[in-house]
């Protein structure tokens, strides 16, 4: 009985990747925030060289400051403590497919005593340089996102005019967010003098993790908005070339239809048409190869942005445009341009494939017609050759019969010298049909034998 209990309670062998797969759902937990916090997030586009530089940079920083994130995901995410409370300073490094984000979380004393962005960044770079690491500006890559979020505890602003003074009088975007409606989001989505986008997150008692999740959603909205828009220049640049290729393909299709209606075969025309369609096909495939990945990534980024927007649970402030409404009117048209370009590329590729198939069918029909004509010509030649051969064989029988009969008549004449009297003319009369029929039978049998081989 004791052995049975040991067997039941003994642990089974785990899959080699079980822990890694399980921890994936915990790979990007929100950073708990204090009631007053400055969150400065930047994203950098990476090529192969910049990626290697970023990995080297974070490796050096990680050696000098304590890491407080899960070590399982350290290759993609590192959360480092640069300074402890009461002026806590955290650096979060996240590596994505084609970009890296670096976010600074700076704890503030109160809503009335906020350090400026310059003061925060100078302090971060000073701490990094003091330990022999380089500053964030030299970590690698081209900056695509620069976002400054001020998380302030306190009462809500009554209207946009009241908060606009903090944004140089710009037109404001704002809403009350979250299901609890304990936070208010304000931004102008404009670049300031340092090319940062400023966001004010006013709240009346958010939990630390809820505040962290909210800040992360705002970061995701801005980051994935910019990453999705990377496809827009490609979509705009393809607009006119796509239109020209569509018109060219339409003209080629009309020429193919006209040639089909004439019912005549023109090898030169078909070859020119196939050459034109092939040129369009090569251009379209080149565009798809060069831009397909960019458009696919834009679609994925767009989906993440929409999900983050929905998770804000915005409630409208009277007279103020919400973030969701702003994105619908300003961002969605750009994404529709990209999606429409993707659809045009796909449709044009399909049209080229169908046109090529029609043209190849026509050319195959021409080839088959030419082959049929050639076979018919060869058949006629074979029949003529057979007739000629039969004629020659007939003449050969006559000639051979003539010479064979002559030989027999000579033999008959020669027998008279030996006392054997044979009429040569009678021999010739008898020999002609016998030899002729024998030769005809021999040649006929031989021809049948060759036909059977």
Beta strands, then each sheet from edge to edge (+ up, - down):
strand 1: 37-45
strand 2: 77-83
strand 3: 89-95
strand 4: 99-107
strand 5: 142-153
strand 6: 173-177
strand 7: 183-191
strand 8: 197-203
strand 9: 315-316
sheet 1: 2+ 3- 4+ 1- 5+ 8+ 7- 6+ 9-
end
